[in-house]
């Protein structure tokens, strides 16, 4: 009986490592119980960006906010100009966000990290743009 319990425990530990290595985004997390839409649905502020040479630019969080609602509404707010509202959805493989404002559609850089507190995008040059949940 003890041998069987050890095998079950070993199998469970192995499954955790396999599932952790199957994450959708290079920056993590490996495993999340929250849906991708659920993790995106909140207000985000720019935190920093880091280029491939390690140069970091820090933002104070007052430049603008992006609010993704679960109903597919997105609101982009710039303090000086006010708010613009449109729609959003994840692309088919859930690696980018497609937004539509005033009939114009745009797709974000690929998502690099997505947690309930972090939303990072990585552009073609390798620069990572980091947003934090407000």
RAMOKA-V856107 format. One record per residue. N is the residue number from 1. RES is the residue in one letter. PSI is psi in whole degrees, -180 to 180 (none if undefined). OMEGA is omega in whole degrees, -180 to 180 (none if undefined). D_CENTER is the distance of its C-alpha to the mean C-alpha in whole Angstrom. Layout:
n->[N N]
res->[RES RES]
psi->[PSI PSI]
omega->[OMEGA OMEGA]
d_center->[D_CENTER D_CENTER]
//
This chain:
n->[1 2 3 4 5 6 7 8 9 10 11 12 13 14 15 16 17 18 19 20 21 22 23 24 25 26 27 28 29 30 31 32 33 34 35 36 37 38 39 40 41 42 43 44 45 46 47 48 49 50 51 52 53 54 55 56 57 58 59 60 61 62 63 64 65 66 67 68 69 70 71 72 73 74 75 76 77 78 79 80 81 82 83 84 85 86 87 88 89 90 91 92 93 94 95 96 97 98 99 100 101 102 103 104 105 106 107 108 109 110 111 112 113 114 115 116 117 118 119 120 121 122 123 124 125 126 127 128 129 130 131 132 133 134]
res->[X X X X X X X X X X X X X X X X X X X X X X X X X X X X X X X X X X X X X X X X X X X X X X X X X X X X X X X X X X X X X X X X X X X X X X X X X X X X X X X X X X X X X X X X X X X X X X X X X X X X X X X X X X X X X X X X X X X X X X X X X X X X X X X X X X X X X X]
psi->[-42 -38 -40 -42 -38 -40 -42 -45 -44 -42 -41 -43 -42 -41 -38 -44 -39 -47 -38 -29 -2 21 148 -34 137 -35 0 -179 162 -31 135 140 -20 145 159 -43 -39 -36 -33 -32 89 -176 133 143 146 136 -51 172 151 124 177 -19 1 6 126 133 127 138 153 0 1 3 -46 168 152 125 118 119 152 -24 2 8 138 138 123 117 123 122 -42 -32 -16 -157 146 137 140 -153 159 157 156 145 177 -35 10 34 -3 164 127 125 151 122 127 42 -4 125 140 144 134 168 161 141 130 -37 137 109 -178 -12 -18 134 109 142 147 119 177 -24 -6 0 134 123 120 129 147 150 141 none]
omega->[180 178 178 179 177 179 178 179 178 178 178 178 178 179 179 180 178 -180 -179 -179 -176 -177 -179 -172 -177 -178 176 -4 178 -176 177 177 179 177 178 178 178 179 -180 -172 178 178 -177 175 178 180 -178 171 -180 -180 -175 178 179 178 -177 172 -179 179 -178 176 -179 -178 178 172 174 178 175 177 -179 -179 178 178 175 176 180 -175 174 -173 -177 -173 -179 -173 171 -178 179 179 178 172 173 176 -171 179 174 179 -180 -180 177 179 176 175 177 177 180 -177 -180 177 -177 168 179 176 -180 179 179 172 178 180 -176 171 -178 176 178 -178 -175 178 -180 178 179 178 -174 176 176 179 -179 none]
d_center->[44 43 42 40 38 37 36 34 32 32 31 28 27 27 25 22 22 22 19 17 17 16 12 10 8 11 9 9 10 13 13 12 14 12 11 8 9 10 7 6 10 11 12 10 12 12 13 14 14 16 18 19 23 21 21 19 19 18 18 20 17 20 19 17 15 13 13 11 14 14 17 16 17 15 17 16 19 21 23 26 26 24 22 21 20 19 17 14 13 11 13 15 13 10 9 9 9 13 15 18 20 24 24 22 19 17 14 11 11 9 6 7 5 3 6 8 9 6 3 5 7 11 14 17 18 16 15 12 11 9 8 10 10 14]
//
